[in-house]
Amino acid sequence: MLAKAKSKSSKTDTTLIPKKTTKTDKPNFDPKLPYVLMGDQYIKNPYYKDSMDRSKDQPLKELSKKEDAKFDKLTAWEKIKHKLSRPEAIVWMAKALIEQGNYADAKSIISYGKALRKLTKKQRRDFYLVDAYYNTRRNDLSPAVEQLENALLYFKKKKQKAYYEYLLAQIYERNNQPADAVDYYKKAGKHTKDEELNLFAQIQLAKLYGKNPELADQDIVKMLAKLIKFGKNKEHADEVLFTIANYYYFQKDTAQAITYLQKSIKKSISNKEQKGKSYLKLGEIFFDKEEYFQASYFYDSAIAYIPNTYENYEKIVSRKSTLTELATNFKTIHEQDSLQSLGKMSPKALAAYLVDVQAKQEKLAKKKSRFGTDDANYRGSVSGPIASDGISNGLWYFYNPDAKARGYNDFRAIWGDRPLEDNWRRSSKGISLDNINSTSNTDVVDTASTKKIKNASAKNDSTLKIPKTPEDFMVSDKKIADALFSSGEIFKNKLNNLPKSKIQFDELTRRFSNSEYDARAHYYQYLIYLDRNLTGLAEKEKQYILQNYPLSEVAEVLKKRDSPDSTSLSETAQSFYASTYQLFQKGNYDDVIKNNSLARIKYPSSNEIPQFEFLSAVSFGKKKMYADYKTALMNIISKYPTGDVKEKAQQYLVSFIQFESNLKDTTPTIIVAKDTIKEVFDSTKSFTVDTSGLTILVELKDPYLKITDIISNIAKFNKKHFDEEKIKVSAVFVEGSPFIQIKRFEGITDANKYNDKIQSVPTQILGAGNEFKADYYIITPANFRKIKKLKDLKTYARFYFENYNK
């Protein structure tokens, strides 16, 4: 405000200059003072130059005594209500209250401000805008739309409207009003002179057209392609291409969508989040097509680029882990089948085949080194440098986890899974299994290359680990069975893809009917049939399990499901784990291990499964079964990429490895068992030695051995070697364990002869891989009755070894 000086008189009016003065003294016209004293009045200094622009200032008019007294009673806020800055202050105060989350006070002050008189158009517009902001923050979109539309009426220039038209279009889109959103995106793009705003308006418009094709009134692809034509908008080319890909995706043209997503990835150099979104979209496309092996590559790459604040990030990580595990199983099955095919070839044919494959791979490698790589399998290879922010936050590349992850995924996309070794890039160092099946073995190698064939055969046998012996094939079969069962579980429990799950379990039961997974695979088939309401087929699977594996955990679960008074139906995974932990604390480690198998059958998708597995692993350690303990810990670490259970398993494994070097005897349980047998035997002394009317008992130590198949195998064995004796075979149960009873032999000589012969062919009787899962005893009927009464086979074991098996 202009300065105002008063004389002693209260009637002084600073705006008047008296016509006459009683003093003749010349005033001091100091150029720094706006007013100078002339007589008893202050007058404007004619030499004063004001450097401030005061054209908009409006000094207060003179107040009457009554108004002056009333003014003194007002508060500080009320005294300045006449100022032009007051509406602006109210607007900013409302914004501050909104940011603090104090919406009640914000709404009150906005309403107060809008009710003020004599507001200018700009001030009225600001109140509408802040009211729209208030409603948007509260996610009350309809009032926000109304306020923004009112605010747009107070803009004179179209270029000023464009920004708020873009905001209004976004609100309409969020409020599920796509037609109105399309109108305002068009207006924003038409009215703005900002190229970036126009670009994003067109991108958003294309997204809406993709989701609502009935609203489209132009060729979307041409419209977007025009935005990046001739190198325009380079920094946003990846987003434009991603939008085109999305448009094709909504039109169900996945081939074009994949093409434009790959182009988007190649154009994404600095925008790592957009690159991650493109990889993620590719992963989703291949996931929807049930091409899970390809999808796993893209999810791996997506995780390397998208930030952990991305929407549904945890779900993306979870799916990535599932796909990685599934891809590992697919790779294992493919590799082992390929190696077995090679192992069944003659040495000469194998060597010739490997040389031929190696020659073709070397030729392909030379071609790639000259013309670059071609990612024909959609593995997401990216041409161009790594993102420019490869070194960020002052970290060197190898200390930057994000940069390392991106580099690793780009490397794997181009080169595949390469071992960490010297000369990894040289094509002549060995043969890759990725291409071994795609190469024909019909070509003939001439005799001049015999020496080369021998060298290649010796070199690649060790590199590829081709199975040769029956033991090698058994190990390979075990790997395939593990992978088939694991992939079947993933399809059933994690991906809810029942057809794919059934294919895996059908393949498992067809190829490996005597594997340890047979009962559980049939149980999963039973559940799949129940889900499809195929009760007849489900009952068939159930009877198969009860007949062949009557004492298995799977059979126990089936029996409890049928029991009308069973409490297991109301039992949850949490309560079952609590009871299992109590067993662990009491030292009942066998029951803990058994409950782990039951939990995987009863609650396959429960969050408590990792805890069951860890408790089971520790139980192996408590029982001093060190090989099983170490294997169980390693399985936990490989199966679960994150979580407390994995960290604990890693700690236990490190401690065990340090302890393992000091172990001298890894079979303390056998010694303990013998001591226990001796102590019990000495306390009973109730068995008698008899050499007539003998029976052979075959103790099956694995509840998942198929009893009916074993009985059938023994019958075939008897017909081949002891057909004239007419030996009877039946299943019996002692101590809750399954036995095969073979009877009867007249004397000890016949029993020993039969016993020695049947133990010499364990594979024919028990199946491949099960040779050590049975014990054989010679016993008399009297001793057999005592065992049933005592319910303790261990008392007879020592007696047998001392009297019959000398």
C-alpha positions in Angstrom: 0.0 0.0 0.0 1.0 3.5 -0.5 2.7 5.1 2.5 0.5 7.5 4.5 1.7 10.1 6.9 -0.5 11.9 9.4 -0.1 15.2 11.2 -1.2 15.9 14.7 -4.6 16.8 13.4 -7.0 14.0 13.0 -8.7 15.7 10.1 -5.7 15.4 7.8 -6.5 14.2 4.2 -3.3 13.1 2.5 -4.9 13.3 -0.9 -5.5 17.1 -0.8 -2.9 20.0 -1.2 -4.0 23.2 0.5 -4.3 26.3 -1.6 -2.6 28.5 0.9 0.3 27.9 3.4 1.2 29.9 6.3 4.9 29.0 6.2 7.3 30.2 3.6 10.1 27.7 4.2 11.0 25.7 1.2 10.5 22.0 1.7 13.5 19.6 1.3 12.7 17.7 -1.9 14.7 14.6 -1.1 14.3 12.3 -4.2 14.3 9.2 -1.9 11.1 10.3 -0.1 7.7 9.9 -1.8 6.2 12.7 0.4 7.7 15.9 1.8 6.5 18.2 4.6 5.3 21.6 3.4 4.0 23.6 6.3 1.8 21.3 8.3 0.9 19.1 5.3 2.6 16.3 3.5 2.6 16.7 -0.3 3.9 14.4 -3.1 7.5 14.8 -3.9 7.7 15.9 -7.6 11.3 14.5 -7.9 10.4 11.1 -6.4 10.7 8.1 -8.8 8.9 4.9 -7.7 10.6 1.8 -9.1 7.7 -0.5 -8.2 4.6 -1.1 -10.3 1.7 0.1 -8.2 -0.8 0.4 -11.0 -3.0 -2.4 -9.5 -2.9 -1.1 -5.9 -6.1 0.3 -4.5 -5.5 2.3 -1.3 -8.1 2.2 1.4 -10.8 4.7 1.4 -11.3 6.9 4.4 -13.2 5.1 7.2 -15.8 6.8 9.3 -15.4 6.7 13.1 -18.0 4.1 13.4 -16.4 1.9 10.7 -13.0 2.5 12.2 -14.2 1.2 15.6 -15.8 -1.8 13.9 -12.6 -2.5 11.9 -10.5 -2.6 15.1 -12.7 -5.4 16.5 -12.1 -7.7 13.5 -9.7 -10.6 13.4 -6.5 -10.4 11.3 -8.1 -12.7 8.7 -11.2 -10.5 8.5 -9.2 -7.3 8.2 -7.6 -8.4 4.9 -10.7 -9.8 3.2 -10.8 -6.9 0.9 -7.4 -7.9 -0.5 -7.0 -9.5 -4.0 -4.7 -12.2 -2.6 -7.4 -13.7 -0.3 -9.1 -16.1 -2.8 -5.7 -17.3 -4.0 -4.7 -17.9 -0.4 -7.9 -20.0 0.2 -7.1 -22.1 -2.9 -3.6 -22.9 -1.7 -4.8 -23.6 1.8 -7.4 -26.0 0.4 -4.6 -27.8 -1.6 -2.5 -28.1 1.6 -5.4 -29.6 3.5 -6.0 -32.1 0.7 -2.4 -33.2 0.7 -2.6 -33.7 4.4 -5.7 -35.8 4.0 -7.8 -33.4 6.0 -10.7 -33.6 3.5 -13.4 -32.2 5.9 -11.6 -28.9 6.4 -10.6 -28.7 2.8 -14.2 -29.1 1.7 -15.3 -26.5 4.2 -12.8 -23.8 3.1 -13.5 -24.6 -0.6 -17.2 -24.0 -0.1 -16.5 -20.8 1.8 -14.2 -19.5 -0.9 -16.7 -20.3 -3.7 -19.4 -18.3 -1.8 -17.2 -15.1 -1.8 -18.6 -12.1 -3.6 -17.1 -10.3 -6.6 -14.7 -13.1 -7.6 -13.0 -12.7 -10.9 -13.3 -15.3 -13.6 -9.8 -16.6 -12.9 -10.6 -16.9 -9.2 -13.9 -18.7 -9.9 -12.0 -21.1 -12.3 -9.4 -21.8 -9.6 -12.1 -22.8 -7.1 -13.7 -25.2 -9.6 -10.3 -26.7 -10.3 -9.4 -27.3 -6.7 -12.8 -28.7 -6.1 -12.2 -31.2 -8.9 -8.8 -32.1 -7.4 -10.5 -32.6 -4.0 -13.1 -35.1 -5.5 -10.4 -36.9 -7.6 -8.3 -37.5 -4.5 -11.3 -39.0 -2.7 -12.0 -41.1 -5.9 -15.4 -39.5 -6.2 -15.1 -39.1 -10.0 -18.6 -37.9 -11.0 -18.4 -34.6 -9.0 -14.8 -34.2 -10.2 -16.1 -34.4 -13.8 -18.7 -31.8 -13.1 -16.3 -29.4 -11.5 -13.7 -29.7 -14.3 -16.3 -29.1 -17.0 -17.4 -25.9 -15.1 -13.7 -24.8 -15.0 -13.3 -25.3 -18.7 -16.0 -22.6 -19.4 -13.6 -20.0 -17.9 -10.7 -20.6 -20.3 -10.5 -18.3 -23.3 -7.6 -19.9 -25.2 -7.9 -23.4 -26.6 -4.2 -24.2 -25.9 -4.9 -23.5 -22.2 -7.9 -25.9 -22.2 -5.9 -28.8 -23.7 -4.2 -29.8 -20.5 -7.4 -29.9 -18.5 -9.2 -31.6 -21.4 -6.6 -34.4 -21.2 -7.2 -34.7 -17.4 -10.9 -34.8 -17.9 -10.6 -37.6 -20.5 -8.5 -39.6 -18.0 -11.2 -39.2 -15.3 -13.9 -40.2 -17.8 -11.8 -43.3 -18.6 -11.5 -44.2 -14.9 -15.2 -43.6 -14.5 -16.0 -46.2 -17.2 -17.3 -43.6 -19.7 -15.1 -44.5 -22.7 -17.2 -42.5 -25.3 -16.8 -39.2 -23.3 -13.1 -40.0 -22.8 -12.6 -40.4 -26.5 -14.2 -37.0 -27.2 -11.9 -35.2 -24.7 -8.7 -37.0 -25.8 -9.5 -35.8 -29.4 -10.1 -32.3 -28.1 -6.8 -32.3 -26.1 -4.8 -33.5 -29.1 -6.5 -30.9 -31.4 -6.2 -27.9 -29.1 -2.6 -28.4 -27.8 0.5 -27.1 -29.3 2.7 -29.3 -27.2 3.9 -32.3 -29.2 4.3 -34.5 -26.1 0.8 -33.9 -24.9 -0.6 -34.6 -28.4 1.5 -37.8 -28.5 0.1 -39.1 -25.2 -3.4 -38.1 -26.1 -3.2 -40.2 -29.3 -1.7 -43.2 -27.4 -4.5 -43.1 -24.8 -7.0 -42.7 -27.6 -5.6 -45.8 -29.3 -5.8 -47.8 -26.0 -9.5 -46.9 -25.8 -10.1 -47.9 -29.4 -8.4 -51.2 -28.7 -10.7 -52.0 -25.8 -13.8 -50.4 -27.5 -13.4 -51.0 -31.2 -17.0 -49.7 -31.9 -15.8 -46.2 -31.0 -12.9 -46.2 -33.5 -13.5 -43.8 -36.4 -10.0 -44.1 -38.0 -7.2 -46.5 -38.7 -5.4 -46.8 -35.3 -2.2 -48.4 -36.5 -1.7 -45.7 -39.2 -2.6 -43.0 -36.7 0.1 -44.2 -34.2 2.7 -45.1 -36.8 2.5 -41.5 -38.1 3.6 -40.3 -34.7 7.0 -42.0 -35.0 7.4 -41.8 -38.7 10.8 -40.6 -40.0 12.3 -40.9 -36.5 9.9 -38.5 -34.8 9.3 -38.9 -31.0 12.2 -41.4 -30.7 12.1 -41.3 -26.9 8.5 -42.5 -26.9 8.7 -44.9 -29.9 8.7 -47.9 -27.6 5.4 -46.8 -25.9 3.8 -46.2 -29.3 4.8 -49.7 -30.6 3.6 -51.2 -27.3 0.2 -49.5 -27.8 0.0 -50.9 -31.3 0.8 -54.4 -29.9 -2.0 -54.0 -27.3 -4.4 -53.0 -30.0 -3.7 -56.2 -32.0 -3.8 -58.2 -28.7 -7.4 -56.9 -28.1 -8.2 -57.8 -31.7 -7.0 -61.4 -30.9 -4.2 -61.1 -33.5 -1.4 -62.4 -31.3 1.0 -62.9 -34.1 1.0 -59.1 -34.9 1.0 -58.4 -31.2 4.2 -60.4 -30.7 5.9 -58.7 -33.7 5.2 -55.2 -32.3 6.2 -56.1 -28.8 9.6 -57.3 -30.1 9.9 -54.0 -31.9 9.0 -52.1 -28.7 11.7 -54.0 -26.8 14.3 -53.1 -29.4 13.4 -49.4 -29.3 13.4 -49.4 -25.4 16.9 -48.1 -24.5 16.4 -45.8 -21.6 12.9 -46.6 -20.5 13.4 -49.8 -18.5 9.9 -50.0 -17.1 8.4 -49.9 -20.6 10.8 -52.6 -21.6 9.7 -54.7 -18.7 6.0 -54.2 -19.6 6.7 -55.4 -23.1 8.5 -58.5 -21.8 5.6 -59.1 -19.4 3.0 -58.8 -22.1 4.9 -61.3 -24.2 5.0 -63.6 -21.2 1.3 -63.3 -20.7 0.6 -64.0 -24.4 2.6 -67.2 -24.3 1.1 -68.1 -20.9 -2.4 -67.8 -22.3 -1.4 -70.0 -25.3 -0.1 -72.5 -22.7 3.4 -72.3 -24.2 4.9 -72.2 -20.7 8.5 -72.9 -21.7 8.6 -69.7 -23.8 6.6 -67.8 -21.3 9.2 -68.5 -18.6 11.9 -66.6 -20.6 9.9 -63.5 -20.9 8.8 -63.5 -17.2 12.5 -63.8 -16.3 13.3 -60.7 -18.4 10.3 -58.8 -17.2 11.4 -59.2 -13.5 14.8 -57.7 -14.4 13.3 -54.5 -15.6 10.0 -53.6 -13.9 10.3 -52.0 -10.5 9.1 -53.7 -7.3 6.4 -51.0 -7.0 4.7 -52.2 -10.2 1.1 -53.2 -9.9 0.7 -56.9 -8.8 4.4 -57.3 -8.6 4.3 -60.1 -6.1 1.9 -62.1 -8.3 4.3 -61.6 -11.3 7.2 -62.9 -9.2 5.2 -65.9 -8.0 4.2 -66.8 -11.6 7.7 -66.3 -12.7 9.0 -68.8 -10.1 6.3 -71.3 -11.1 7.2 -71.1 -14.8 10.9 -71.4 -14.1 10.3 -74.6 -12.1 8.1 -75.9 -14.9 10.6 -75.0 -17.6 13.4 -76.8 -15.6 11.2 -79.9 -15.6 10.5 -79.7 -19.3 14.2 -79.3 -20.0 15.1 -82.3 -17.8 12.6 -84.5 -19.6 13.8 -83.3 -23.0 17.5 -83.8 -22.2 17.1 -87.2 -20.6 15.0 -88.5 -23.4 17.5 -87.2 -25.9 20.4 -88.8 -24.0 18.6 -92.1 -23.7 18.0 -92.1 -27.5 21.7 -91.6 -28.0 22.6 -94.2 -25.5 20.6 -96.8 -27.4 22.5 -96.2 -30.6 25.5 -98.4 -31.6 28.9 -96.8 -30.8 29.7 -96.4 -34.5 26.3 -94.8 -35.4 26.5 -92.6 -32.3 29.9 -91.3 -33.2 28.9 -90.6 -36.7 25.8 -88.8 -35.6 27.7 -86.6 -33.1 30.2 -85.6 -35.7 27.5 -84.6 -38.1 25.7 -82.6 -35.5 28.9 -80.8 -34.5 29.7 -79.9 -38.1 26.3 -78.4 -38.7 26.5 -76.4 -35.4 29.9 -75.0 -36.4 28.5 -74.0 -39.7 25.6 -72.3 -38.0 27.9 -70.5 -35.5 30.0 -69.1 -38.3 26.9 -67.8 -40.1 25.7 -66.2 -36.9 29.1 -64.6 -36.2 29.0 -63.0 -39.7 25.4 -61.9 -39.8 24.4 -61.6 -36.2 21.9 -63.6 -34.1 18.4 -64.4 -35.1 16.0 -65.0 -32.2 13.7 -67.4 -34.0 12.3 -68.9 -30.8 11.0 -65.6 -29.4 13.4 -65.7 -26.5 13.4 -61.9 -26.3 16.8 -61.1 -27.7 17.4 -57.5 -27.9 19.7 -55.7 -30.3 21.4 -52.6 -29.1 23.3 -51.6 -26.0 22.2 -52.2 -22.4 20.1 -49.4 -20.9 22.0 -46.2 -20.3 21.4 -46.4 -16.6 23.5 -49.6 -16.4 25.6 -47.8 -13.8 23.3 -46.0 -11.4 23.4 -44.7 -7.8 27.2 -44.6 -8.0 27.5 -48.4 -8.2 29.8 -50.2 -10.5 28.0 -52.6 -12.9 28.9 -55.8 -10.9 27.8 -54.2 -7.7 24.4 -53.1 -9.2 21.9 -56.0 -8.8 19.4 -54.4 -11.3 22.0 -53.9 -14.0 23.4 -57.4 -13.4 20.0 -59.0 -13.7 19.3 -57.2 -17.0 22.6 -58.2 -18.4 22.1 -61.8 -17.3 18.7 -62.1 -19.0 19.9 -60.4 -22.2 22.9 -62.8 -22.3 20.7 -65.9 -21.7 18.2 -64.7 -24.3 21.0 -64.6 -26.9 23.3 -67.5 -25.9 21.0 -69.7 -23.9 22.2 -71.5 -20.7 26.0 -71.6 -20.9 28.1 -73.2 -18.2 30.7 -71.0 -16.4 33.9 -72.2 -18.1 36.7 -71.0 -20.3 36.1 -70.5 -24.0 32.3 -70.6 -23.5 31.6 -68.9 -26.8 33.6 -71.4 -29.0 31.3 -73.6 -31.0 33.8 -76.5 -31.3 34.0 -77.3 -27.6 31.0 -79.6 -27.6 27.5 -80.3 -28.7 24.4 -78.6 -27.3 21.3 -80.6 -26.5 19.1 -77.7 -27.6 19.7 -78.6 -31.3 20.5 -82.3 -31.0 17.0 -83.5 -31.8 16.5 -81.2 -34.7 19.4 -82.5 -36.6 18.8 -85.5 -38.9 20.9 -88.6 -38.3 20.4 -90.0 -41.8 23.6 -88.5 -43.3 26.5 -91.0 -43.7 30.0 -90.1 -42.8 32.7 -91.5 -45.0 35.5 -93.8 -43.8 38.1 -91.1 -44.2 36.8 -89.4 -41.0 37.1 -92.4 -38.8 39.7 -90.8 -36.6 37.6 -87.7 -36.2 34.6 -89.8 -35.3 36.5 -91.6 -32.5 37.8 -88.3 -31.1 34.4 -86.7 -31.2 32.8 -89.8 -29.6 35.2 -89.8 -26.6 34.9 -86.1 -26.2 31.1 -85.9 -26.3 30.4 -89.0 -24.2 31.9 -87.2 -21.2 30.4 -83.8 -22.1 26.8 -85.0 -22.7 26.9 -87.9 -20.0 25.2 -90.3 -22.4 23.9 -93.3 -20.4 25.5 -96.7 -21.2 24.9 -99.1 -18.4 21.6 -100.2 -16.9 22.4 -98.2 -13.8 22.9 -95.1 -16.0 19.5 -95.6 -17.6 17.9 -96.1 -14.1 19.3 -92.8 -12.9 18.0 -91.1 -16.1 14.6 -92.7 -15.6 14.5 -91.4 -12.1 15.2 -87.8 -13.3 12.4 -88.1 -15.9 9.9 -89.5 -13.3 10.8 -86.7 -10.9 10.3 -84.1 -13.5 7.0 -85.6 -14.7 5.5 -85.7 -11.2 6.7 -82.2 -10.4 5.3 -80.7 -13.6 2.0 -82.6 -13.0 1.7 -81.1 -9.5 2.4 -77.6 -10.8 -0.3 -77.9 -13.5 -2.8 -79.2 -11.0 -2.1 -77.1 -7.9 -0.5 -73.8 -9.2 -1.8 -73.3 -12.7 -5.2 -75.2 -12.3 -4.7 -76.7 -15.8 -6.3 -80.1 -15.3 -5.9 -81.4 -18.9 -2.1 -80.7 -18.9 -1.8 -82.2 -15.4 -3.5 -85.4 -16.5 -1.2 -85.7 -19.5 1.8 -85.5 -17.2 0.4 -88.1 -14.7 -0.7 -90.4 -17.5 2.8 -90.3 -19.0 4.3 -91.0 -15.6 2.1 -94.0 -14.9 2.5 -95.4 -18.4 6.3 -95.2 -18.5 7.2 -95.7 -14.8 4.4 -97.9 -13.3 6.8 -99.2 -10.6 8.1 -95.8 -9.6 7.8 -94.3 -6.1 5.3 -91.8 -7.6 2.8 -94.4 -8.9 0.4 -94.3 -6.0 0.4 -90.5 -5.7 0.1 -90.1 -9.5 -3.1 -92.2 -9.5 -4.3 -90.2 -6.5 -4.0 -87.0 -8.5 -5.8 -88.7 -11.4 -8.6 -89.6 -8.9 -8.9 -85.9 -7.8 -8.9 -84.8 -11.4 -11.8 -87.2 -12.2 -13.7 -85.9 -9.1 -13.3 -82.3 -10.3 -14.8 -83.3 -13.6 -17.6 -85.3 -11.9 -16.4 -88.5 -13.5 -17.2 -90.6 -10.5 -16.8 -94.0 -12.2 -13.2 -93.3 -13.3 -12.4 -91.8 -10.0 -13.6 -94.9 -8.2 -11.5 -97.0 -10.5 -8.4 -95.0 -9.5 -9.3 -95.3 -5.9 -9.6 -99.1 -6.0 -6.3 -99.4 -7.8 -4.6 -97.5 -5.0 -6.3 -99.5 -2.2 -5.5 -102.8 -3.9 -1.9 -102.1 -4.8 -0.8 -99.8 -2.0 -3.1 -100.6 1.0 -0.7 -99.3 3.6 0.5 -96.1 1.8 -0.3 -92.6 3.0 -2.5 -92.2 -0.1 -4.6 -95.2 0.9 -4.9 -93.8 4.4 -6.3 -90.5 3.1 -8.8 -92.3 0.9 -10.0 -94.4 3.8 -10.5 -91.3 5.9 -12.4 -89.5 3.2 -14.9 -92.4 3.2 -15.1 -92.6 7.0 -18.4 -91.0 8.2 -17.1 -90.2 11.7 -13.7 -89.0 10.6 -12.7 -85.6 11.9 -10.1 -85.2 9.2 -12.7 -83.4 7.0 -12.7 -80.4 9.4 -8.9 -80.5 9.9 -7.0 -77.7 8.2 -3.4 -77.5 7.0 -2.6 -75.2 10.0 -3.9 -77.5 12.6 -2.3 -80.5 10.9 1.1 -78.7 11.0 0.6 -77.8 14.6 0.0 -81.5 15.5 3.0 -82.5 13.4 5.2 -80.0 15.2 4.1 -81.5 18.5 5.2 -84.9 17.3 8.6 -83.4 16.3 9.1 -81.9 19.8 8.3 -85.3 21.3 10.9 -87.0 19.1 8.5 -88.9 16.9 10.5 -88.2 13.7 9.1 -91.1 11.7 5.6 -89.7 12.1 6.8 -86.3 11.1 8.3 -87.6 7.9 5.1 -89.5 7.2 3.0 -86.4 7.9 5.0 -84.5 5.3 3.9 -87.0 2.6 0.3 -86.8 3.9 0.3 -83.0 3.8 1.4 -82.9 0.2 -1.4 -85.3 -0.6 -4.1 -83.7 1.5 -3.2 -80.0 1.1 -1.0 -79.7 -2.0 -1.5 -76.0 -2.5 -1.2 -75.0 1.1 1.2 -72.3 2.3 2.3 -74.7 5.1 3.9 -77.2 2.6 7.4 -75.6 2.8 7.3 -75.8 6.6 6.3 -79.5 6.5 9.2 -80.2 4.2 11.6 -78.4 6.4 10.4 -80.2 9.5 10.8 -83.5 7.6 14.3 -82.6 6.6 15.3 -81.8 10.1 13.8 -85.1 11.2 16.1 -86.9 8.8 19.0 -85.2 10.5 17.7 -86.1 14.0 17.6 -89.7 12.8 21.2 -89.4 11.5 20.0 -90.2 8.0 22.5 -87.7 6.6 22.2 -88.5 2.9 18.4 -87.9 3.1 18.9 -84.9 5.3 21.2 -83.2 2.8 19.0 -84.0 -0.2 15.9 -82.7 1.6 17.6 -79.4 2.4 18.9 -79.0 -1.2 15.4 -79.7 -2.6 13.9 -77.0 -0.4 16.6 -74.4 -1.5 16.0 -75.2 -5.2 12.2 -75.4 -5.0 11.5 -72.2 -3.0 13.3 -69.1 -4.4 12.5 -66.9 -1.4 11.2 -67.0 2.1 12.2 -67.8 5.6 12.1 -71.6 5.0 14.8 -71.3 2.3 17.0 -69.1 4.5 16.8 -71.7 7.3 17.5 -74.5 4.9 20.6 -72.7 3.6 21.9 -72.1 7.1 21.4 -75.8 8.1 23.0 -77.0 4.9 26.1 -74.8 5.4 26.4 -76.1 8.9 26.0 -79.7 7.8 28.7 -79.3 5.0 31.1 -78.0 7.6 30.2 -81.0 9.9 30.2 -83.5 7.1 34.0 -83.4 6.7 34.4 -84.7 10.2 32.0 -87.7 9.8 33.7 -91.1 9.9 30.7 -93.4 10.0 27.5 -92.4 8.1 25.5 -95.5 9.3 25.0 -95.0 13.1 21.3 -95.9 12.7 22.2 -99.5 11.8 24.3 -99.9 14.8 21.6 -98.6 17.1 19.1 -100.9 15.4 21.3 -103.9 16.1 21.8 -103.0 19.7 18.1 -102.5 20.1 17.4 -105.9 18.5 19.9 -107.6 20.8 18.4 -106.0 23.9 14.8 -107.0 23.0 15.9 -110.5 21.9 17.6 -111.2 25.2 14.5 -110.2 27.0 12.1 -112.5 25.1 14.0 -115.7 24.2 10.7 -117.2 23.0 11.5 -118.3 19.5 12.3 -121.9 18.6 14.4 -123.4 15.8 12.5 -125.7 13.5 13.6 -127.0 10.0 10.2 -128.3 8.7 7.1 -126.7 7.4 8.8 -123.4 6.7 7.6 -120.2 5.1 9.5 -117.3 3.5 8.4 -113.8 4.4 9.3 -110.9 2.1 9.2 -107.6 4.0 8.4 -104.7 1.7 10.1 -101.6 3.2 8.5 -99.1 0.9 4.7 -98.7 1.3 4.5 -97.5 -2.4 5.7 -100.8 -3.8 2.9 -102.3 -5.9 1.9 -105.5 -4.1 -0.2 -107.0 -6.9 2.7 -106.6 -9.4 5.2 -108.2 -6.9 2.8 -111.2 -6.3 2.4 -111.5 -10.1 6.2 -111.4 -10.6 6.8 -114.0 -7.9 4.1 -116.2 -9.6 6.0 -115.9 -12.9 9.3 -116.7 -11.1 7.8 -119.8 -9.5 6.4 -121.0 -12.8 9.7 -120.6 -14.5 12.0 -122.1 -11.8 9.7 -124.1 -9.3 6.7 -125.0 -11.4 6.4 -128.5 -10.0 6.4 -127.4 -6.3 3.1 -125.6 -6.6 4.2 -122.8 -4.2 1.5 -120.5 -2.9 1.9 -116.7 -2.7 -0.3 -114.3 -0.7 -0.1 -110.8 1.0 -0.1 -110.5 4.8 0.4 -107.6 7.2 2.7 -107.7 10.3 3.2 -104.6 12.6 1.2 -102.6 10.1 3.8 -103.4 7.3 3.0 -105.3 4.1 4.6 -108.7 3.6 4.5 -111.3 0.9 4.1 -114.8 2.3 5.6 -117.7 0.2 4.7 -121.2 1.5 5.3 -124.0 2.2 8.7 -125.8 2.2 9.2 -129.2 3.6 12.7 -128.6 4.9 15.4 -126.0 5.5 17.3 -127.2 2.3 14.4 -126.4 0.0 13.7 -123.1 1.8 17.3 -122.0 1.5 17.5 -123.0 -2.2 14.4 -121.0 -3.0 15.5 -118.1 -0.8 18.9 -117.8 -2.5 17.3 -118.1 -6.0 14.7 -115.4 -5.5 17.2 -113.0 -3.9 19.5 -113.4 -6.9 16.9 -111.7 -9.2 15.6 -108.7 -7.2 14.9 -106.6 -10.3 12.5 -109.3 -11.7 10.6 -109.4 -8.4 10.6 -105.8 -7.2 11.2 -103.8 -10.4 14.1 -101.6 -11.5 15.3 -99.2 -8.8 13.6 -101.2 -6.0 16.2 -103.9 -5.5 17.1 -102.8 -1.9 13.5 -102.2 -0.7 12.8 -105.7 0.6 14.2 -108.2 3.2 13.7 -112.0 3.2 13.1 -114.2 6.2 12.7 -118.0 6.7 10.1 -118.6 9.5 8.0 -121.4 11.0 4.3 -121.1 11.6 4.8 -121.1 15.3 7.3 -118.3 15.3 5.0 -116.4 12.8 2.1 -116.6 15.3 4.4 -115.3 18.1 5.4 -112.3 15.9 1.8 -111.4 15.4 1.1 -111.7 19.1 4.2 -109.6 20.1 3.7 -107.2 17.2 7.4 -106.9 17.0 9.4 -108.1 14.0 12.7 -106.9 15.3 12.8 -109.6 18.0 12.7 -112.2 15.2 15.3 -110.5 13.0 18.2 -111.2 15.3 17.0 -114.7 15.9 16.8 -115.4 12.1 20.3 -114.1 11.3 21.8 -116.1 14.1 20.0 -119.4 13.4 18.9 -119.6 9.8 21.1 -117.2 7.9 24.6 -118.4 9.0 
